[in-house]
Amino acid sequence: LSEGCANDKSYIQYYQSQFWEQFGQDTPSSDGADESEVVKFYDKNNDKFVSEYSATNVAEDMAESFAHF
């Protein structure tokens, strides 16, 4: 996480392993990806996200997915 390290047994760590590990190094950089990087990533994987913003990083994806739910 760009915010720091997640506890091994935390929900965010579980979410990361379930939904983000599949992307490997293709994810936008966690140190402030520019918008075009996020847009390219989202366009390539739009069927896996509830919004373009959720493709920003795992924390935003979890928040957007929860809000959508």
Predicted model as a PDB file, atoms N, CA, C, CB and O in Angstrom, pLDDT in the B-factor column:
MODEL        1                                                                  
ATOM      1  N   LEU A   1       0.829  -1.198   0.000  1.00 66.00           N  
ATOM      2  CA  LEU A   1       0.000   0.000   0.000  1.00 66.00           C  
ATOM      3  C   LEU A   1       0.863   1.246   0.000  1.00 66.00           C  
ATOM      4  CB  LEU A   1      -0.937   0.006   1.204  1.00 66.00           C  
ATOM      5  O   LEU A   1       1.938   1.257   0.599  1.00 66.00           O  
ATOM      6  N   SER A   2       0.414   2.272  -0.650  1.00 68.00           N  
ATOM      7  CA  SER A   2       1.165   3.522  -0.632  1.00 68.00           C  
ATOM      8  C   SER A   2       1.111   4.169   0.751  1.00 68.00           C  
ATOM      9  CB  SER A   2       0.621   4.488  -1.692  1.00 68.00           C  
ATOM     10  O   SER A   2       1.965   4.986   1.093  1.00 68.00           O  
ATOM     11  N   GLU A   3       0.110   3.803   1.538  1.00 71.00           N  
ATOM     12  CA  GLU A   3      -0.044   4.348   2.882  1.00 71.00           C  
ATOM     13  C   GLU A   3       0.844   3.645   3.907  1.00 71.00           C  
ATOM     14  CB  GLU A   3      -1.487   4.250   3.309  1.00 71.00           C  
ATOM     15  O   GLU A   3       1.014   4.156   5.014  1.00 71.00           O  
ATOM     16  N   GLY A   4       1.403   2.509   3.575  1.00 73.00           N  
ATOM     17  CA  GLY A   4       2.238   1.739   4.491  1.00 73.00           C  
ATOM     18  C   GLY A   4       1.995   0.255   4.312  1.00 73.00           C  
ATOM     19  O   GLY A   4       1.349  -0.161   3.350  1.00 73.00           O  
ATOM     20  N   CYS A   5       2.499  -0.530   5.212  1.00 79.00           N  
ATOM     21  CA  CYS A   5       2.364  -1.987   5.141  1.00 79.00           C  
ATOM     22  C   CYS A   5       1.079  -2.450   5.822  1.00 79.00           C  
ATOM     23  CB  CYS A   5       3.580  -2.672   5.786  1.00 79.00           C  
ATOM     24  O   CYS A   5       0.728  -1.971   6.901  1.00 79.00           O  
ATOM     25  N   ALA A   6       0.394  -3.373   5.190  1.00 80.00           N  
ATOM     26  CA  ALA A   6      -0.825  -3.929   5.765  1.00 80.00           C  
ATOM     27  C   ALA A   6      -0.485  -5.157   6.607  1.00 80.00           C  
ATOM     28  CB  ALA A   6      -1.839  -4.293   4.653  1.00 80.00           C  
ATOM     29  O   ALA A   6       0.441  -5.902   6.287  1.00 80.00           O  
ATOM     30  N   ASN A   7      -1.223  -5.356   7.661  1.00 83.00           N  
ATOM     31  CA  ASN A   7      -1.078  -6.539   8.490  1.00 83.00           C  
ATOM     32  C   ASN A   7      -1.386  -7.770   7.642  1.00 83.00           C  
ATOM     33  CB  ASN A   7      -2.010  -6.468   9.736  1.00 83.00           C  
ATOM     34  O   ASN A   7      -2.297  -7.742   6.814  1.00 83.00           O  
ATOM     35  N   ASP A   8      -0.637  -8.841   7.843  1.00 84.00           N  
ATOM     36  CA  ASP A   8      -0.819 -10.060   7.048  1.00 84.00           C  
ATOM     37  C   ASP A   8      -2.236 -10.620   7.107  1.00 84.00           C  
ATOM     38  CB  ASP A   8       0.146 -11.113   7.510  1.00 84.00           C  
ATOM     39  O   ASP A   8      -2.687 -11.243   6.147  1.00 84.00           O  
ATOM     40  N   LYS A   9      -2.932 -10.416   8.190  1.00 88.00           N  
ATOM     41  CA  LYS A   9      -4.281 -10.978   8.344  1.00 88.00           C  
ATOM     42  C   LYS A   9      -5.382  -9.924   8.173  1.00 88.00           C  
ATOM     43  CB  LYS A   9      -4.414 -11.633   9.712  1.00 88.00           C  
ATOM     44  O   LYS A   9      -6.530 -10.167   8.546  1.00 88.00           O  
ATOM     45  N   SER A  10      -5.046  -8.774   7.620  1.00 91.00           N  
ATOM     46  CA  SER A  10      -6.022  -7.696   7.452  1.00 91.00           C  
ATOM     47  C   SER A  10      -6.903  -7.939   6.224  1.00 91.00           C  
ATOM     48  CB  SER A  10      -5.306  -6.341   7.328  1.00 91.00           C  
ATOM     49  O   SER A  10      -6.550  -8.698   5.321  1.00 91.00           O  
ATOM     50  N   TYR A  11      -8.046  -7.276   6.220  1.00 92.00           N  
ATOM     51  CA  TYR A  11      -8.956  -7.392   5.081  1.00 92.00           C  
ATOM     52  C   TYR A  11      -8.324  -6.822   3.807  1.00 92.00           C  
ATOM     53  CB  TYR A  11     -10.279  -6.670   5.382  1.00 92.00           C  
ATOM     54  O   TYR A  11      -8.507  -7.371   2.721  1.00 92.00           O  
ATOM     55  N   ILE A  12      -7.588  -5.731   3.945  1.00 90.00           N  
ATOM     56  CA  ILE A  12      -6.969  -5.125   2.767  1.00 90.00           C  
ATOM     57  C   ILE A  12      -5.910  -6.046   2.164  1.00 90.00           C  
ATOM     58  CB  ILE A  12      -6.344  -3.774   3.129  1.00 90.00           C  
ATOM     59  O   ILE A  12      -5.754  -6.093   0.944  1.00 90.00           O  
ATOM     60  N   GLN A  13      -5.194  -6.766   2.996  1.00 91.00           N  
ATOM     61  CA  GLN A  13      -4.192  -7.713   2.494  1.00 91.00           C  
ATOM     62  C   GLN A  13      -4.880  -8.879   1.779  1.00 91.00           C  
ATOM     63  CB  GLN A  13      -3.303  -8.240   3.657  1.00 91.00           C  
ATOM     64  O   GLN A  13      -4.412  -9.342   0.738  1.00 91.00           O  
ATOM     65  N   TYR A  14      -5.989  -9.346   2.342  1.00 93.00           N  
ATOM     66  CA  TYR A  14      -6.769 -10.413   1.699  1.00 93.00           C  
ATOM     67  C   TYR A  14      -7.305  -9.931   0.346  1.00 93.00           C  
ATOM     68  CB  TYR A  14      -7.942 -10.865   2.617  1.00 93.00           C  
ATOM     69  O   TYR A  14      -7.240 -10.653  -0.649  1.00 93.00           O  
ATOM     70  N   TYR A  15      -7.831  -8.715   0.323  1.00 92.00           N  
ATOM     71  CA  TYR A  15      -8.368  -8.130  -0.899  1.00 92.00           C  
ATOM     72  C   TYR A  15      -7.277  -8.034  -1.961  1.00 92.00           C  
ATOM     73  CB  TYR A  15      -8.971  -6.740  -0.618  1.00 92.00           C  
ATOM     74  O   TYR A  15      -7.496  -8.361  -3.127  1.00 92.00           O  
ATOM     75  N   GLN A  16      -6.104  -7.582  -1.540  1.00 91.00           N  
ATOM     76  CA  GLN A  16      -4.951  -7.488  -2.442  1.00 91.00           C  
ATOM     77  C   GLN A  16      -4.641  -8.845  -3.065  1.00 91.00           C  
ATOM     78  CB  GLN A  16      -3.716  -6.957  -1.689  1.00 91.00           C  
ATOM     79  O   GLN A  16      -4.479  -8.954  -4.281  1.00 91.00           O  
ATOM     80  N   SER A  17      -4.560  -9.865  -2.238  1.00 92.00           N  
ATOM     81  CA  SER A  17      -4.192 -11.189  -2.758  1.00 92.00           C  
ATOM     82  C   SER A  17      -5.289 -11.780  -3.635  1.00 92.00           C  
ATOM     83  CB  SER A  17      -3.888 -12.142  -1.607  1.00 92.00           C  
ATOM     84  O   SER A  17      -4.990 -12.494  -4.592  1.00 92.00           O  
ATOM     85  N   GLN A  18      -6.543 -11.499  -3.330  1.00 94.00           N  
ATOM     86  CA  GLN A  18      -7.656 -12.052  -4.105  1.00 94.00           C  
ATOM     87  C   GLN A  18      -7.854 -11.351  -5.450  1.00 94.00           C  
ATOM     88  CB  GLN A  18      -8.931 -11.961  -3.300  1.00 94.00           C  
ATOM     89  O   GLN A  18      -8.143 -12.002  -6.454  1.00 94.00           O  
ATOM     90  N   PHE A  19      -7.699 -10.030  -5.468  1.00 94.00           N  
ATOM     91  CA  PHE A  19      -8.111  -9.275  -6.648  1.00 94.00           C  
ATOM     92  C   PHE A  19      -7.015  -8.504  -7.373  1.00 94.00           C  
ATOM     93  CB  PHE A  19      -9.148  -8.337  -6.259  1.00 94.00           C  
ATOM     94  O   PHE A  19      -7.202  -8.138  -8.533  1.00 94.00           O  
ATOM     95  N   TRP A  20      -5.877  -8.245  -6.731  1.00 93.00           N  
ATOM     96  CA  TRP A  20      -4.853  -7.422  -7.380  1.00 93.00           C  
ATOM     97  C   TRP A  20      -3.594  -8.179  -7.755  1.00 93.00           C  
ATOM     98  CB  TRP A  20      -4.485  -6.294  -6.491  1.00 93.00           C  
ATOM     99  O   TRP A  20      -2.874  -7.729  -8.647  1.00 93.00           O  
ATOM    100  N   GLU A  21      -3.292  -9.292  -7.132  1.00 93.00           N  
ATOM    101  CA  GLU A  21      -2.065 -10.029  -7.471  1.00 93.00           C  
ATOM    102  C   GLU A  21      -2.071 -10.502  -8.913  1.00 93.00           C  
ATOM    103  CB  GLU A  21      -1.891 -11.224  -6.542  1.00 93.00           C  
ATOM    104  O   GLU A  21      -1.008 -10.678  -9.507  1.00 93.00           O  
ATOM    105  N   GLN A  22      -3.249 -10.712  -9.485  1.00 94.00           N  
ATOM    106  CA  GLN A  22      -3.345 -11.172 -10.872  1.00 94.00           C  
ATOM    107  C   GLN A  22      -2.749 -10.182 -11.874  1.00 94.00           C  
ATOM    108  CB  GLN A  22      -4.791 -11.431 -11.222  1.00 94.00           C  
ATOM    109  O   GLN A  22      -2.383 -10.569 -12.984  1.00 94.00           O  
ATOM    110  N   PHE A  23      -2.652  -8.918 -11.492  1.00 93.00           N  
ATOM    111  CA  PHE A  23      -2.135  -7.898 -12.397  1.00 93.00           C  
ATOM    112  C   PHE A  23      -0.612  -7.781 -12.368  1.00 93.00           C  
ATOM    113  CB  PHE A  23      -2.745  -6.570 -12.057  1.00 93.00           C  
ATOM    114  O   PHE A  23      -0.020  -7.216 -13.288  1.00 93.00           O  
ATOM    115  N   GLY A  24       0.021  -8.302 -11.333  1.00 89.00           N  
ATOM    116  CA  GLY A  24       1.476  -8.250 -11.232  1.00 89.00           C  
ATOM    117  C   GLY A  24       2.019  -6.842 -11.343  1.00 89.00           C  
ATOM    118  O   GLY A  24       1.562  -5.935 -10.648  1.00 89.00           O  
ATOM    119  N   GLN A  25       2.990  -6.659 -12.215  1.00 86.00           N  
ATOM    120  CA  GLN A  25       3.644  -5.351 -12.383  1.00 86.00           C  
ATOM    121  C   GLN A  25       2.856  -4.393 -13.278  1.00 86.00           C  
ATOM    122  CB  GLN A  25       5.030  -5.545 -12.961  1.00 86.00           C  
ATOM    123  O   GLN A  25       3.292  -3.263 -13.501  1.00 86.00           O  
ATOM    124  N   ASP A  26       1.701  -4.828 -13.794  1.00 87.00           N  
ATOM    125  CA  ASP A  26       0.901  -3.966 -14.670  1.00 87.00           C  
ATOM    126  C   ASP A  26       0.113  -2.900 -13.925  1.00 87.00           C  
ATOM    127  CB  ASP A  26      -0.045  -4.802 -15.468  1.00 87.00           C  
ATOM    128  O   ASP A  26      -0.460  -2.010 -14.554  1.00 87.00           O  
ATOM    129  N   THR A  27       0.073  -2.969 -12.603  1.00 87.00           N  
ATOM    130  CA  THR A  27      -0.711  -2.009 -11.832  1.00 87.00           C  
ATOM    131  C   THR A  27      -0.091  -0.617 -11.887  1.00 87.00           C  
ATOM    132  CB  THR A  27      -0.837  -2.470 -10.382  1.00 87.00           C  
ATOM    133  O   THR A  27       1.125  -0.482 -12.022  1.00 87.00           O  
ATOM    134  N   PRO A  28      -0.920   0.412 -11.783  1.00 84.00           N  
ATOM    135  CA  PRO A  28      -0.365   1.771 -11.729  1.00 84.00           C  
ATOM    136  C   PRO A  28       0.584   1.888 -10.535  1.00 84.00           C  
ATOM    137  CB  PRO A  28      -1.505   2.836 -11.631  1.00 84.00           C  
ATOM    138  O   PRO A  28       0.373   1.248  -9.505  1.00 84.00           O  
ATOM    139  N   SER A  29       1.621   2.700 -10.676  1.00 75.00           N  
ATOM    140  CA  SER A  29       2.592   2.832  -9.589  1.00 75.00           C  
ATOM    141  C   SER A  29       1.916   3.391  -8.348  1.00 75.00           C  
ATOM    142  CB  SER A  29       3.768   3.735 -10.010  1.00 75.00           C  
ATOM    143  O   SER A  29       1.083   4.294  -8.438  1.00 75.00           O  
ATOM    144  N   SER A  30       2.273   2.858  -7.202  1.00 64.00           N  
ATOM    145  CA  SER A  30       1.637   3.258  -5.944  1.00 64.00           C  
ATOM    146  C   SER A  30       2.161   4.590  -5.427  1.00 64.00           C  
ATOM    147  CB  SER A  30       1.850   2.188  -4.893  1.00 64.00           C  
ATOM    148  O   SER A  30       1.636   5.119  -4.448  1.00 64.00           O  
ATOM    149  N   ASP A  31       3.186   5.140  -6.066  1.00 63.00           N  
ATOM    150  CA  ASP A  31       3.757   6.402  -5.600  1.00 63.00           C  
ATOM    151  C   ASP A  31       3.228   7.597  -6.389  1.00 63.00           C  
ATOM    152  CB  ASP A  31       5.274   6.354  -5.695  1.00 63.00           C  
ATOM    153  O   ASP A  31       3.979   8.509  -6.736  1.00 63.00           O  
ATOM    154  N   GLY A  32       1.930   7.578  -6.666  1.00 61.00           N  
ATOM    155  CA  GLY A  32       1.306   8.709  -7.346  1.00 61.00           C  
ATOM    156  C   GLY A  32       1.267   8.554  -8.854  1.00 61.00           C  
ATOM    157  O   GLY A  32       1.852   9.357  -9.582  1.00 61.00           O  
ATOM    158  N   ALA A  33       0.590   7.539  -9.318  1.00 62.00           N  
ATOM    159  CA  ALA A  33       0.469   7.300 -10.759  1.00 62.00           C  
ATOM    160  C   ALA A  33      -0.230   8.482 -11.418  1.00 62.00           C  
ATOM    161  CB  ALA A  33      -0.307   5.985 -11.041  1.00 62.00           C  
ATOM    162  O   ALA A  33      -1.152   9.071 -10.855  1.00 62.00           O  
ATOM    163  N   ASP A  34       0.228   8.816 -12.622  1.00 79.00           N  
ATOM    164  CA  ASP A  34      -0.468   9.889 -13.323  1.00 79.00           C  
ATOM    165  C   ASP A  34      -1.760   9.330 -13.917  1.00 79.00           C  
ATOM    166  CB  ASP A  34       0.435  10.513 -14.434  1.00 79.00           C  
ATOM    167  O   ASP A  34      -1.937   8.119 -14.044  1.00 79.00           O  
ATOM    168  N   GLU A  35      -2.638  10.234 -14.270  1.00 84.00           N  
ATOM    169  CA  GLU A  35      -3.974   9.836 -14.707  1.00 84.00           C  
ATOM    170  C   GLU A  35      -3.945   8.960 -15.957  1.00 84.00           C  
ATOM    171  CB  GLU A  35      -4.817  11.064 -14.967  1.00 84.00           C  
ATOM    172  O   GLU A  35      -4.743   8.029 -16.075  1.00 84.00           O  
ATOM    173  N   SER A  36      -3.047   9.241 -16.882  1.00 88.00           N  
ATOM    174  CA  SER A  36      -3.003   8.439 -18.112  1.00 88.00           C  
ATOM    175  C   SER A  36      -2.606   6.993 -17.832  1.00 88.00           C  
ATOM    176  CB  SER A  36      -2.027   9.056 -19.111  1.00 88.00           C  
ATOM    177  O   SER A  36      -3.064   6.079 -18.518  1.00 88.00           O  
ATOM    178  N   GLU A  37      -1.755   6.783 -16.828  1.00 90.00           N  
ATOM    179  CA  GLU A  37      -1.360   5.429 -16.443  1.00 90.00           C  
ATOM    180  C   GLU A  37      -2.571   4.656 -15.904  1.00 90.00           C  
ATOM    181  CB  GLU A  37      -0.229   5.473 -15.381  1.00 90.00           C  
ATOM    182  O   GLU A  37      -2.766   3.487 -16.236  1.00 90.00           O  
ATOM    183  N   VAL A  38      -3.370   5.315 -15.080  1.00 91.00           N  
ATOM    184  CA  VAL A  38      -4.569   4.692 -14.518  1.00 91.00           C  
ATOM    185  C   VAL A  38      -5.589   4.417 -15.619  1.00 91.00           C  
ATOM    186  CB  VAL A  38      -5.189   5.590 -13.426  1.00 91.00           C  
ATOM    187  O   VAL A  38      -6.208   3.352 -15.635  1.00 91.00           O  
ATOM    188  N   VAL A  39      -5.769   5.355 -16.528  1.00 93.00           N  
ATOM    189  CA  VAL A  39      -6.733   5.184 -17.623  1.00 93.00           C  
ATOM    190  C   VAL A  39      -6.345   3.989 -18.495  1.00 93.00           C  
ATOM    191  CB  VAL A  39      -6.814   6.470 -18.484  1.00 93.00           C  
ATOM    192  O   VAL A  39      -7.206   3.182 -18.844  1.00 93.00           O  
ATOM    193  N   LYS A  40      -5.078   3.864 -18.846  1.00 93.00           N  
ATOM    194  CA  LYS A  40      -4.615   2.720 -19.652  1.00 93.00           C  
ATOM    195  C   LYS A  40      -4.856   1.409 -18.919  1.00 93.00           C  
ATOM    196  CB  LYS A  40      -3.118   2.863 -19.993  1.00 93.00           C  
ATOM    197  O   LYS A  40      -5.326   0.436 -19.510  1.00 93.00           O  
ATOM    198  N   PHE A  41      -4.531   1.384 -17.629  1.00 94.00           N  
ATOM    199  CA  PHE A  41      -4.739   0.181 -16.825  1.00 94.00           C  
ATOM    200  C   PHE A  41      -6.222  -0.169 -16.754  1.00 94.00           C  
ATOM    201  CB  PHE A  41      -4.168   0.373 -15.409  1.00 94.00           C  
ATOM    202  O   PHE A  41      -6.596  -1.330 -16.918  1.00 94.00           O  
ATOM    203  N   TYR A  42      -7.069   0.833 -16.508  1.00 95.00           N  
ATOM    204  CA  TYR A  42      -8.514   0.603 -16.437  1.00 95.00           C  
ATOM    205  C   TYR A  42      -9.068   0.122 -17.778  1.00 95.00           C  
ATOM    206  CB  TYR A  42      -9.234   1.885 -16.002  1.00 95.00           C  
ATOM    207  O   TYR A  42      -9.844  -0.833 -17.827  1.00 95.00           O  
ATOM    208  N   ASP A  43      -8.670   0.785 -18.865  1.00 96.00           N  
ATOM    209  CA  ASP A  43      -9.171   0.389 -20.190  1.00 96.00           C  
ATOM    210  C   ASP A  43      -8.832  -1.060 -20.509  1.00 96.00           C  
ATOM    211  CB  ASP A  43      -8.593   1.304 -21.273  1.00 96.00           C  
ATOM    212  O   ASP A  43      -9.624  -1.769 -21.130  1.00 96.00           O  
ATOM    213  N   LYS A  44      -7.659  -1.493 -20.083  1.00 96.00           N  
ATOM    214  CA  LYS A  44      -7.230  -2.874 -20.332  1.00 96.00           C  
ATOM    215  C   LYS A  44      -7.988  -3.875 -19.458  1.00 96.00           C  
ATOM    216  CB  LYS A  44      -5.727  -3.008 -20.087  1.00 96.00           C  
ATOM    217  O   LYS A  44      -8.144  -5.034 -19.840  1.00 96.00           O  
ATOM    218  N   ASN A  45      -8.466  -3.428 -18.268  1.00 96.00           N  
ATOM    219  CA  ASN A  45      -9.079  -4.333 -17.288  1.00 96.00           C  
ATOM    220  C   ASN A  45     -10.440  -3.846 -16.801  1.00 96.00           C  
ATOM    221  CB  ASN A  45      -8.156  -4.505 -16.102  1.00 96.00           C  
ATOM    222  O   ASN A  45     -10.827  -4.147 -15.672  1.00 96.00           O  
ATOM    223  N   ASN A  46     -11.173  -3.103 -17.622  1.00 94.00           N  
ATOM    224  CA  ASN A  46     -12.403  -2.467 -17.146  1.00 94.00           C  
ATOM    225  C   ASN A  46     -13.480  -3.441 -16.677  1.00 94.00           C  
ATOM    226  CB  ASN A  46     -12.965  -1.617 -18.225  1.00 94.00           C  
ATOM    227  O   ASN A  46     -14.392  -3.051 -15.948  1.00 94.00           O  
ATOM    228  N   ASP A  47     -13.383  -4.679 -17.083  1.00 96.00           N  
ATOM    229  CA  ASP A  47     -14.369  -5.658 -16.635  1.00 96.00           C  
ATOM    230  C   ASP A  47     -14.114  -6.131 -15.200  1.00 96.00           C  
ATOM    231  CB  ASP A  47     -14.372  -6.848 -17.575  1.00 96.00           C  
ATOM    232  O   ASP A  47     -14.902  -6.904 -14.654  1.00 96.00           O  
ATOM    233  N   LYS A  48     -13.031  -5.677 -14.597  1.00 96.00           N  
ATOM    234  CA  LYS A  48     -12.674  -6.110 -13.242  1.00 96.00           C  
ATOM    235  C   LYS A  48     -12.843  -5.004 -12.192  1.00 96.00           C  
ATOM    236  CB  LYS A  48     -11.242  -6.603 -13.227  1.00 96.00           C  
ATOM    237  O   LYS A  48     -12.544  -5.221 -11.018  1.00 96.00           O  
ATOM    238  N   PHE A  49     -13.316  -3.828 -12.603  1.00 96.00           N  
ATOM    239  CA  PHE A  49     -13.445  -2.691 -11.689  1.00 96.00           C  
ATOM    240  C   PHE A  49     -14.834  -2.062 -11.790  1.00 96.00           C  
ATOM    241  CB  PHE A  49     -12.366  -1.638 -11.987  1.00 96.00           C  
ATOM    242  O   PHE A  49     -15.461  -2.090 -12.849  1.00 96.00           O  
ATOM    243  N   VAL A  50     -15.306  -1.497 -10.685  1.00 96.00           N  
ATOM    244  CA  VAL A  50     -16.621  -0.861 -10.681  1.00 96.00           C  
ATOM    245  C   VAL A  50     -16.563   0.562 -11.218  1.00 96.00           C  
ATOM    246  CB  VAL A  50     -17.196  -0.857  -9.277  1.00 96.00           C  
ATOM    247  O   VAL A  50     -17.599   1.118 -11.585  1.00 96.00           O  
ATOM    248  N   SER A  51     -15.381   1.163 -11.273  1.00 95.00           N  
ATOM    249  CA  SER A  51     -15.210   2.506 -11.804  1.00 95.00           C  
ATOM    250  C   SER A  51     -13.756   2.698 -12.212  1.00 95.00           C  
ATOM    251  CB  SER A  51     -15.637   3.574 -10.765  1.00 95.00           C  
ATOM    252  O   SER A  51     -12.880   1.928 -11.818  1.00 95.00           O  
ATOM    253  N   GLU A  52     -13.513   3.731 -13.004  1.00 94.00           N  
ATOM    254  CA  GLU A  52     -12.134   4.036 -13.386  1.00 94.00           C  
ATOM    255  C   GLU A  52     -11.306   4.386 -12.154  1.00 94.00           C  
ATOM    256  CB  GLU A  52     -12.095   5.196 -14.404  1.00 94.00           C  
ATOM    257  O   GLU A  52     -10.146   3.990 -12.042  1.00 94.00           O  
ATOM    258  N   TYR A  53     -11.910   5.132 -11.230  1.00 92.00           N  
ATOM    259  CA  TYR A  53     -11.195   5.534 -10.018  1.00 92.00           C  
ATOM    260  C   TYR A  53     -10.760   4.324  -9.185  1.00 92.00           C  
ATOM    261  CB  TYR A  53     -12.072   6.456  -9.173  1.00 92.00           C  
ATOM    262  O   TYR A  53      -9.713   4.363  -8.538  1.00 92.00           O  
ATOM    263  N   SER A  54     -11.546   3.266  -9.198  1.00 94.00           N  
ATOM    264  CA  SER A  54     -11.195   2.079  -8.412  1.00 94.00           C  
ATOM    265  C   SER A  54      -9.939   1.393  -8.940  1.00 94.00           C  
ATOM    266  CB  SER A  54     -12.354   1.093  -8.409  1.00 94.00           C  
ATOM    267  O   SER A  54      -9.330   0.594  -8.229  1.00 94.00           O  
ATOM    268  N   ALA A  55      -9.546   1.691 -10.168  1.00 94.00           N  
ATOM    269  CA  ALA A  55      -8.326   1.122 -10.737  1.00 94.00           C  
ATOM    270  C   ALA A  55      -7.074   1.872 -10.291  1.00 94.00           C  
ATOM    271  CB  ALA A  55      -8.411   1.124 -12.251  1.00 94.00           C  
ATOM    272  O   ALA A  55      -5.964   1.516 -10.685  1.00 94.00           O  
ATOM    273  N   THR A  56      -7.247   2.906  -9.475  1.00 91.00           N  
ATOM    274  CA  THR A  56      -6.109   3.704  -9.000  1.00 91.00           C  
ATOM    275  C   THR A  56      -5.158   2.882  -8.145  1.00 91.00           C  
ATOM    276  CB  THR A  56      -6.603   4.904  -8.206  1.00 91.00           C  
ATOM    277  O   THR A  56      -3.948   2.895  -8.369  1.00 91.00           O  
ATOM    278  N   ASN A  57      -5.704   2.167  -7.164  1.00 90.00           N  
ATOM    279  CA  ASN A  57      -4.899   1.313  -6.278  1.00 90.00           C  
ATOM    280  C   ASN A  57      -5.834   0.410  -5.484  1.00 90.00           C  
ATOM    281  CB  ASN A  57      -4.007   2.171  -5.316  1.00 90.00           C  
ATOM    282  O   ASN A  57      -7.053   0.565  -5.546  1.00 90.00           O  
ATOM    283  N   VAL A  58      -5.273  -0.516  -4.751  1.00 92.00           N  
ATOM    284  CA  VAL A  58      -6.077  -1.517  -4.040  1.00 92.00           C  
ATOM    285  C   VAL A  58      -6.977  -0.875  -2.975  1.00 92.00           C  
ATOM    286  CB  VAL A  58      -5.161  -2.558  -3.385  1.00 92.00           C  
ATOM    287  O   VAL A  58      -8.108  -1.321  -2.779  1.00 92.00           O  
ATOM    288  N   ALA A  59      -6.496   0.150  -2.298  1.00 91.00           N  
ATOM    289  CA  ALA A  59      -7.308   0.791  -1.252  1.00 91.00           C  
ATOM    290  C   ALA A  59      -8.526   1.477  -1.860  1.00 91.00           C  
ATOM    291  CB  ALA A  59      -6.467   1.813  -0.459  1.00 91.00           C  
ATOM    292  O   ALA A  59      -9.633   1.363  -1.333  1.00 91.00           O  
ATOM    293  N   GLU A  60      -8.327   2.188  -2.966  1.00 92.00           N  
ATOM    294  CA  GLU A  60      -9.460   2.857  -3.621  1.00 92.00           C  
ATOM    295  C   GLU A  60     -10.397   1.840  -4.245  1.00 92.00           C  
ATOM    296  CB  GLU A  60      -8.965   3.841  -4.691  1.00 92.00           C  
ATOM    297  O   GLU A  60     -11.610   2.053  -4.261  1.00 92.00           O  
ATOM    298  N   ASP A  61      -9.870   0.747  -4.757  1.00 95.00           N  
ATOM    299  CA  ASP A  61     -10.714  -0.306  -5.323  1.00 95.00           C  
ATOM    300  C   ASP A  61     -11.600  -0.916  -4.242  1.00 95.00           C  
ATOM    301  CB  ASP A  61      -9.851  -1.399  -5.986  1.00 95.00           C  
ATOM    302  O   ASP A  61     -12.792  -1.133  -4.461  1.00 95.00           O  
ATOM    303  N   MET A  62     -11.023  -1.188  -3.086  1.00 94.00           N  
ATOM    304  CA  MET A  62     -11.809  -1.764  -1.997  1.00 94.00           C  
ATOM    305  C   MET A  62     -12.895  -0.786  -1.547  1.00 94.00           C  
ATOM    306  CB  MET A  62     -10.897  -2.138  -0.810  1.00 94.00           C  
ATOM    307  O   MET A  62     -14.033  -1.189  -1.308  1.00 94.00           O  
ATOM    308  N   ALA A  63     -12.551   0.484  -1.432  1.00 95.00           N  
ATOM    309  CA  ALA A  63     -13.524   1.498  -1.008  1.00 95.00           C  
ATOM    310  C   ALA A  63     -14.632   1.664  -2.046  1.00 95.00           C  
ATOM    311  CB  ALA A  63     -12.824   2.847  -0.765  1.00 95.00           C  
ATOM    312  O   ALA A  63     -15.810   1.702  -1.692  1.00 95.00           O  
ATOM    313  N   GLU A  64     -14.267   1.762  -3.316  1.00 96.00           N  
ATOM    314  CA  GLU A  64     -15.269   1.914  -4.380  1.00 96.00           C  
ATOM    315  C   GLU A  64     -16.150   0.680  -4.490  1.00 96.00           C  
ATOM    316  CB  GLU A  64     -14.587   2.186  -5.723  1.00 96.00           C  
ATOM    317  O   GLU A  64     -17.359   0.799  -4.689  1.00 96.00           O  
ATOM    318  N   SER A  65     -15.572  -0.479  -4.365  1.00 95.00           N  
ATOM    319  CA  SER A  65     -16.354  -1.720  -4.434  1.00 95.00           C  
ATOM    320  C   SER A  65     -17.337  -1.818  -3.276  1.00 95.00           C  
ATOM    321  CB  SER A  65     -15.426  -2.939  -4.432  1.00 95.00           C  
ATOM    322  O   SER A  65     -18.481  -2.235  -3.458  1.00 95.00           O  
ATOM    323  N   PHE A  66     -16.887  -1.432  -2.084  1.00 95.00           N  
ATOM    324  CA  PHE A  66     -17.777  -1.443  -0.918  1.00 95.00           C  
ATOM    325  C   PHE A  66     -18.903  -0.437  -1.106  1.00 95.00           C  
ATOM    326  CB  PHE A  66     -16.992  -1.131   0.374  1.00 95.00           C  
ATOM    327  O   PHE A  66     -20.060  -0.741  -0.817  1.00 95.00           O  
ATOM    328  N   ALA A  67     -18.575   0.758  -1.589  1.00 95.00           N  
ATOM    329  CA  ALA A  67     -19.601   1.785  -1.824  1.00 95.00           C  
ATOM    330  C   ALA A  67     -20.594   1.309  -2.889  1.00 95.00           C  
ATOM    331  CB  ALA A  67     -18.945   3.127  -2.261  1.00 95.00           C  
ATOM    332  O   ALA A  67     -21.796   1.535  -2.757  1.00 95.00           O  
ATOM    333  N   HIS A  68     -20.106   0.661  -3.927  1.00 93.00           N  
ATOM    334  CA  HIS A  68     -20.978   0.146  -4.985  1.00 93.00           C  
ATOM    335  C   HIS A  68     -21.897  -0.940  -4.446  1.00 93.00           C  
ATOM    336  CB  HIS A  68     -20.144  -0.399  -6.154  1.00 93.00           C  
ATOM    337  O   HIS A  68     -23.072  -1.007  -4.808  1.00 93.00           O  
ATOM    338  N   PHE A  69     -21.352  -1.795  -3.574  1.00 92.00           N  
ATOM    339  CA  PHE A  69     -22.130  -2.851  -2.964  1.00 92.00           C  
ATOM    340  C   PHE A  69     -23.262  -2.247  -2.145  1.00 92.00           C  
ATOM    341  CB  PHE A  69     -21.241  -3.745  -2.090  1.00 92.00           C  
ATOM    342  O   PHE A  69     -24.046  -2.979  -1.541  1.00 92.00           O  
TER     343      PHE A  69                                                      
ENDMDL                                                                          
END                                                                             
